[in-house]
Amino acid sequence: MEWTRKFITPVVALAVPAAVAGAMALGSATAQAATTTLCNSQTATAAGGAYTVQNNEWGSSASECITTDGSPDFTVANSSIDNATNGAPGGYPSLYKGCHWGVCTTGSGLPIPVSSMSTGTVTTSWNTTQPGTGAYDVAYDIWFNQTPTTSGQPNGAELMIWLNHSGSVQPFGSQVGAASIGGRGYNVWEGNQGWNTISYTMTTGTTSVSNLDIDQIVADAVSRGYIQPSWYLIDVEAGFELWQGGAGLATNSFAVNVNGSSNGGGGGTGGSTPPTTGCTAAYSVVNSWSGGFQAQVTVTNTGSSSLSGWQLGWTLPGDQKINSLWNGSYTQSGQQVAVTPASYNGTIAPGSSVTVGFTATDTTGAAPPSAVSCS
């Protein structure tokens, strides 16, 4: 089967909770409590920004929407998608952790270099509800880039893990083999649509997985030459590719755990290059509303050895005042802000990043600081 996957940049929904008309725009911490409806390619944050819910209807203009309640979950509320099953799906309602086309979740632990992945580095659990009608798959979509970040289409590989499917649908490309990984049987498919697309379809379908070890599947794809060790895992997504219908499909719970890269290794023998340390801090405004905004700072280890005990500092312009910060601890004295790590993200592997997010009040607009220091 030949079809080309297309993605568009997600649009953050100014979503209106079903029970509260005129609720504030997404990005406000209080906007997450009620049920929100997302249509077309609207998105919403979940679990305080640790995940993003995206409707991502990219291959159809038919009516199709999902609902979510601020947790890492969603339900396909309605779908009139009716695409031919021998072509591309109409959309991929899903959740993700990491960076999707440059839009990043907070504190993900991604990107990480493939070369640093080993058993238990990245695990995931996912529980779904699957109606018996329609044509769809139930699949992870995991992305790799040749560099740690990208604002557009990843240029490495796309790794899909199919838990199940309904109707006469099949992965992109052709079947190239089979594998037994972590006690499960898989058929392996591969094709190239400008990037490698590798799909591992479970030979026995399931509605849920618990602590699925992504590292083992990545290692198999590396051994087949489809993913390179020098590339970076930047994004883990889970959802439903919809060809026909799909109403009632649901993600009841979803989690991705990134334990960081392995040990960092000791020094080499004579003539080796000594390890270096260094970091950069990238500040971005996630959303804003009257009287406040949400922003994040992504800390990247640019050295060749693990970075421990990082610190951030910046001066907030105007009368901006932080009222909530996650994935770290902060102090604010006047307009001076200092941030130190949380207990779980104080060490950053080479090439990896962590993200600190916060909300703040202001009356003059969400202007960024002139600079953010990282040490």
KASULCOR-V389491 format. One record per pair of residues at least 24 apart in sequence whose ideal C-beta (glycine too) atoms are under 8 Angstrom apart, sorted by the first residue. I is the first residue (numbers start at 1). J is the second residue. If there is no record, write none. Layout:
i:I j:J
i:I j:J
This chain:
i:1 j:86
i:1 j:170
i:1 j:171
i:1 j:172
i:1 j:173
i:2 j:172
i:2 j:191
i:3 j:87
i:3 j:88
i:3 j:172
i:3 j:193
i:4 j:88
i:4 j:193
i:4 j:194
i:5 j:88
i:5 j:158
i:5 j:172
i:5 j:193
i:5 j:197
i:6 j:58
i:6 j:59
i:6 j:88
i:7 j:56
i:7 j:58
i:7 j:101
i:7 j:153
i:8 j:41
i:8 j:58
i:9 j:101
i:9 j:102
i:9 j:103
i:10 j:41
i:10 j:42
i:10 j:43
i:10 j:52
i:10 j:54
i:10 j:56
i:10 j:100
i:10 j:101
i:10 j:103
i:11 j:40
i:11 j:41
i:11 j:42
i:11 j:43
i:12 j:42
i:12 j:43
i:12 j:44
i:12 j:287
i:13 j:38
i:13 j:42
i:13 j:43
i:13 j:44
i:15 j:42
i:15 j:44
i:18 j:67
i:24 j:289
i:25 j:287
i:25 j:288
i:25 j:289
i:26 j:287
i:27 j:286
i:27 j:287
i:27 j:288
i:27 j:289
i:27 j:293
i:27 j:294
i:27 j:359
i:28 j:287
i:28 j:289
i:28 j:292
i:28 j:294
i:28 j:359
i:29 j:294
i:29 j:324
i:29 j:359
i:32 j:70
i:33 j:69
i:33 j:70
i:34 j:69
i:34 j:70
i:35 j:67
i:35 j:68
i:35 j:69
i:36 j:67
i:36 j:68
i:36 j:69
i:36 j:70
i:37 j:65
i:37 j:66
i:37 j:67
i:37 j:77
i:38 j:65
i:38 j:66
i:38 j:67
i:38 j:68
i:38 j:74
i:39 j:63
i:39 j:64
i:39 j:65
i:39 j:66
i:43 j:103
i:44 j:68
i:44 j:70
i:45 j:105
i:45 j:286
i:46 j:70
i:46 j:71
i:46 j:72
i:46 j:73
i:46 j:95
i:47 j:71
i:47 j:72
i:48 j:106
i:48 j:326
i:48 j:357
i:49 j:105
i:49 j:106
i:49 j:107
i:49 j:286
i:49 j:294
i:49 j:296
i:49 j:326
i:49 j:357
i:50 j:97
i:50 j:105
i:50 j:106
i:50 j:107
i:50 j:108
i:51 j:95
i:51 j:96
i:51 j:97
i:51 j:105
i:51 j:254
i:52 j:95
i:52 j:96
i:52 j:97
i:52 j:100
i:52 j:103
i:52 j:105
i:53 j:94
i:53 j:95
i:54 j:93
i:54 j:94
i:54 j:95
i:54 j:96
i:54 j:100
i:55 j:91
i:55 j:93
i:56 j:91
i:56 j:92
i:56 j:93
i:56 j:94
i:56 j:239
i:57 j:81
i:57 j:90
i:57 j:91
i:57 j:93
i:58 j:90
i:58 j:91
i:58 j:92
i:59 j:83
i:59 j:88
i:59 j:89
i:59 j:90
i:59 j:91
i:60 j:90
i:60 j:91
i:60 j:242
i:62 j:90
i:64 j:90
i:64 j:91
i:64 j:93
i:64 j:242
i:64 j:246
i:66 j:93
i:71 j:253
i:72 j:251
i:72 j:253
i:72 j:254
i:72 j:255
i:73 j:250
i:73 j:251
i:73 j:252
i:73 j:253
i:73 j:254
i:74 j:250
i:74 j:251
i:75 j:129
i:75 j:248
i:75 j:249
i:75 j:250
i:75 j:251
i:76 j:240
i:76 j:242
i:76 j:246
i:76 j:247
i:76 j:248
i:76 j:249
i:76 j:250
i:77 j:247
i:78 j:247
i:79 j:134
i:79 j:242
i:79 j:245
i:79 j:246
i:79 j:247
i:81 j:242
i:81 j:243
i:81 j:244
i:81 j:245
i:81 j:246
i:82 j:244
i:82 j:245
i:83 j:242
i:83 j:243
i:83 j:244
i:84 j:243
i:85 j:135
i:85 j:167
i:85 j:168
i:85 j:169
i:85 j:243
i:85 j:244
i:89 j:136
i:89 j:137
i:89 j:169
i:89 j:241
i:89 j:242
i:89 j:243
i:90 j:242
i:90 j:243
i:91 j:241
i:91 j:242
i:92 j:141
i:92 j:237
i:92 j:239
i:92 j:240
i:92 j:241
i:92 j:242
i:93 j:239
i:93 j:240
i:93 j:242
i:93 j:246
i:93 j:249
i:94 j:141
i:94 j:237
i:94 j:238
i:94 j:239
i:94 j:240
i:95 j:237
i:95 j:238
i:95 j:239
i:95 j:251
i:95 j:254
i:96 j:235
i:96 j:236
i:96 j:237
i:96 j:238
i:97 j:235
i:97 j:236
i:97 j:256
i:97 j:258
i:98 j:143
i:98 j:233
i:98 j:234
i:98 j:235
i:98 j:236
i:98 j:256
i:99 j:149
i:99 j:150
i:99 j:234
i:99 j:235
i:100 j:143
i:100 j:235
i:100 j:237
i:101 j:150
i:101 j:151
i:101 j:152
i:101 j:153
i:102 j:149
i:102 j:150
i:102 j:151
i:102 j:152
i:104 j:296
i:104 j:298
i:104 j:355
i:105 j:355
i:106 j:296
i:106 j:326
i:106 j:327
i:106 j:355
i:106 j:356
i:106 j:357
i:107 j:326
i:107 j:327
i:107 j:342
i:107 j:345
i:107 j:354
i:107 j:355
i:107 j:356
i:107 j:357
i:108 j:256
i:108 j:258
i:108 j:354
i:108 j:355
i:109 j:258
i:109 j:259
i:109 j:260
i:109 j:345
i:109 j:352
i:109 j:354
i:110 j:233
i:110 j:234
i:110 j:235
i:110 j:236
i:110 j:258
i:110 j:352
i:110 j:353
i:111 j:145
i:111 j:148
i:111 j:149
i:111 j:232
i:111 j:233
i:111 j:234
i:111 j:351
i:111 j:352
i:111 j:353
i:112 j:232
i:112 j:233
i:112 j:258
i:112 j:260
i:112 j:261
i:112 j:349
i:112 j:351
i:112 j:352
i:113 j:229
i:113 j:230
i:113 j:231
i:113 j:232
i:113 j:233
i:113 j:261
i:113 j:349
i:113 j:350
i:113 j:351
i:113 j:352
i:114 j:144
i:114 j:218
i:114 j:222
i:114 j:227
i:114 j:228
i:114 j:229
i:114 j:230
i:114 j:231
i:114 j:232
i:114 j:233
i:115 j:229
i:115 j:230
i:116 j:261
i:116 j:262
i:116 j:349
i:116 j:350
i:116 j:351
i:116 j:352
i:117 j:215
i:117 j:218
i:117 j:219
i:117 j:233
i:117 j:261
i:118 j:215
i:118 j:262
i:119 j:213
i:119 j:215
i:119 j:216
i:120 j:213
i:120 j:215
i:120 j:259
i:121 j:215
i:121 j:258
i:121 j:259
i:121 j:260
i:121 j:261
i:121 j:262
i:122 j:213
i:122 j:214
i:122 j:215
i:122 j:233
i:122 j:236
i:122 j:256
i:122 j:257
i:122 j:258
i:122 j:259
i:123 j:211
i:123 j:212
i:123 j:213
i:123 j:214
i:123 j:256
i:123 j:257
i:123 j:259
i:124 j:209
i:124 j:211
i:124 j:212
i:124 j:214
i:124 j:236
i:124 j:238
i:124 j:254
i:124 j:255
i:124 j:256
i:124 j:257
i:125 j:208
i:125 j:209
i:125 j:210
i:125 j:211
i:125 j:212
i:125 j:253
i:125 j:254
i:125 j:255
i:126 j:163
i:126 j:208
i:126 j:209
i:126 j:212
i:126 j:238
i:126 j:251
i:126 j:253
i:126 j:254
i:126 j:255
i:127 j:207
i:127 j:208
i:127 j:251
i:127 j:252
i:127 j:253
i:127 j:254
i:128 j:163
i:128 j:207
i:128 j:208
i:128 j:249
i:128 j:250
i:128 j:251
i:128 j:252
i:129 j:207
i:129 j:248
i:129 j:249
i:129 j:250
i:129 j:252
i:130 j:164
i:130 j:166
i:130 j:207
i:130 j:249
i:131 j:166
i:131 j:246
i:131 j:247
i:131 j:248
i:131 j:249
i:132 j:166
i:133 j:166
i:133 j:245
i:134 j:166
i:134 j:167
i:134 j:242
i:134 j:243
i:134 j:244
i:134 j:245
i:134 j:246
i:134 j:247
i:134 j:249
i:135 j:166
i:135 j:167
i:135 j:168
i:135 j:169
i:135 j:242
i:135 j:243
i:135 j:244
i:135 j:245
i:136 j:165
i:136 j:166
i:136 j:167
i:136 j:169
i:136 j:240
i:136 j:241
i:136 j:242
i:136 j:243
i:136 j:244
i:136 j:245
i:136 j:246
i:136 j:249
i:137 j:162
i:137 j:164
i:137 j:165
i:137 j:166
i:137 j:169
i:137 j:171
i:137 j:240
i:137 j:241
i:138 j:162
i:138 j:163
i:138 j:164
i:138 j:165
i:138 j:205
i:138 j:207
i:138 j:240
i:138 j:249
i:139 j:163
i:139 j:165
i:139 j:199
i:139 j:238
i:139 j:239
i:139 j:240
i:139 j:241
i:140 j:214
i:140 j:236
i:140 j:237
i:140 j:238
i:141 j:237
i:141 j:238
i:141 j:239
i:142 j:214
i:142 j:218
i:142 j:233
i:142 j:235
i:142 j:236
i:142 j:237
i:143 j:233
i:143 j:234
i:143 j:235
i:143 j:237
i:144 j:227
i:144 j:231
i:144 j:232
i:144 j:233
i:144 j:234
i:145 j:231
i:145 j:232
i:145 j:234
i:146 j:228
i:146 j:230
i:146 j:231
i:146 j:232
i:147 j:232
i:148 j:232
i:148 j:234
i:148 j:300
i:148 j:351
i:148 j:352
i:148 j:353
i:149 j:234
i:149 j:300
i:150 j:234
i:153 j:194
i:153 j:195
i:154 j:195
i:154 j:234
i:154 j:235
i:155 j:195
i:156 j:195
i:156 j:196
i:156 j:227
i:156 j:228
i:156 j:231
i:156 j:232
i:157 j:195
i:157 j:196
i:157 j:197
i:157 j:198
i:157 j:221
i:157 j:226
i:157 j:227
i:157 j:231
i:158 j:195
i:158 j:196
i:158 j:197
i:158 j:198
i:159 j:198
i:159 j:199
i:159 j:200
i:159 j:217
i:159 j:218
i:159 j:221
i:159 j:227
i:160 j:197
i:160 j:198
i:160 j:199
i:160 j:200
i:161 j:199
i:161 j:200
i:161 j:202
i:161 j:212
i:161 j:214
i:161 j:217
i:162 j:199
i:162 j:200
i:162 j:201
i:162 j:202
i:163 j:202
i:163 j:205
i:163 j:206
i:163 j:207
i:163 j:208
i:163 j:209
i:164 j:202
i:164 j:205
i:164 j:206
i:164 j:207
i:165 j:201
i:165 j:205
i:167 j:243
i:167 j:244
i:169 j:241
i:169 j:243
i:171 j:197
i:171 j:199
i:171 j:201
i:172 j:197
i:172 j:199
i:173 j:197
i:173 j:199
i:176 j:224
i:177 j:224
i:178 j:203
i:179 j:220
i:181 j:216
i:181 j:217
i:181 j:220
i:182 j:212
i:182 j:213
i:182 j:216
i:182 j:217
i:186 j:217
i:188 j:220
i:188 j:224
i:190 j:224
i:190 j:226
i:196 j:226
i:196 j:227
i:198 j:224
i:198 j:226
i:198 j:227
i:232 j:351
i:260 j:347
i:260 j:348
i:260 j:349
i:260 j:352
i:261 j:306
i:261 j:349
i:261 j:350
i:261 j:352
i:262 j:349
i:264 j:305
i:264 j:306
i:264 j:349
i:264 j:350
i:273 j:304
i:275 j:303
i:275 j:304
i:275 j:305
i:276 j:303
i:276 j:304
i:276 j:305
i:277 j:301
i:277 j:303
i:277 j:305
i:277 j:307
i:278 j:302
i:278 j:303
i:278 j:307
i:279 j:303
i:279 j:307
i:279 j:310
i:279 j:348
i:279 j:374
i:279 j:375
i:280 j:374
i:281 j:312
i:281 j:372
i:281 j:373
i:281 j:374
i:282 j:372
i:283 j:314
i:283 j:368
i:283 j:369
i:283 j:372
i:284 j:368
i:285 j:366
i:285 j:368
i:286 j:357
i:288 j:365
i:288 j:366
i:291 j:361
i:291 j:362
i:291 j:363
i:292 j:323
i:292 j:359
i:292 j:360
i:292 j:361
i:292 j:362
i:293 j:359
i:293 j:360
i:293 j:362
i:293 j:366
i:294 j:357
i:294 j:358
i:294 j:359
i:294 j:360
i:295 j:357
i:295 j:358
i:295 j:360
i:295 j:366
i:295 j:368
i:296 j:355
i:296 j:356
i:296 j:357
i:296 j:358
i:297 j:339
i:297 j:355
i:297 j:356
i:297 j:372
i:298 j:353
i:298 j:354
i:298 j:355
i:299 j:348
i:299 j:353
i:299 j:354
i:299 j:355
i:299 j:356
i:299 j:374
i:300 j:348
i:300 j:351
i:300 j:352
i:300 j:353
i:301 j:348
i:301 j:349
i:301 j:350
i:301 j:351
i:301 j:352
i:301 j:353
i:303 j:350
i:304 j:350
i:305 j:350
i:306 j:347
i:306 j:348
i:306 j:349
i:306 j:350
i:307 j:347
i:307 j:348
i:307 j:350
i:308 j:346
i:308 j:347
i:308 j:348
i:309 j:340
i:309 j:341
i:309 j:346
i:310 j:340
i:310 j:341
i:310 j:346
i:310 j:348
i:310 j:374
i:310 j:375
i:311 j:338
i:311 j:339
i:311 j:340
i:311 j:374
i:311 j:375
i:312 j:337
i:312 j:338
i:312 j:339
i:312 j:340
i:312 j:356
i:312 j:372
i:312 j:373
i:312 j:374
i:313 j:337
i:313 j:338
i:313 j:339
i:313 j:372
i:313 j:373
i:313 j:375
i:314 j:369
i:314 j:371
i:314 j:372
i:314 j:373
i:315 j:369
i:315 j:370
i:316 j:360
i:316 j:369
i:317 j:364
i:317 j:367
i:317 j:368
i:317 j:369
i:317 j:370
i:318 j:362
i:318 j:363
i:318 j:364
i:318 j:365
i:318 j:367
i:319 j:361
i:319 j:362
i:319 j:363
i:319 j:364
i:320 j:360
i:320 j:361
i:320 j:362
i:320 j:364
i:320 j:366
i:320 j:367
i:321 j:360
i:321 j:361
i:321 j:362
i:322 j:358
i:322 j:359
i:322 j:360
i:323 j:359
i:323 j:360
i:323 j:361
i:324 j:358
i:324 j:359
i:325 j:356
i:325 j:357
i:325 j:358
i:326 j:356
i:326 j:357
i:326 j:358
i:327 j:354
i:327 j:355
i:327 j:356
i:327 j:357
i:328 j:356
i:330 j:358
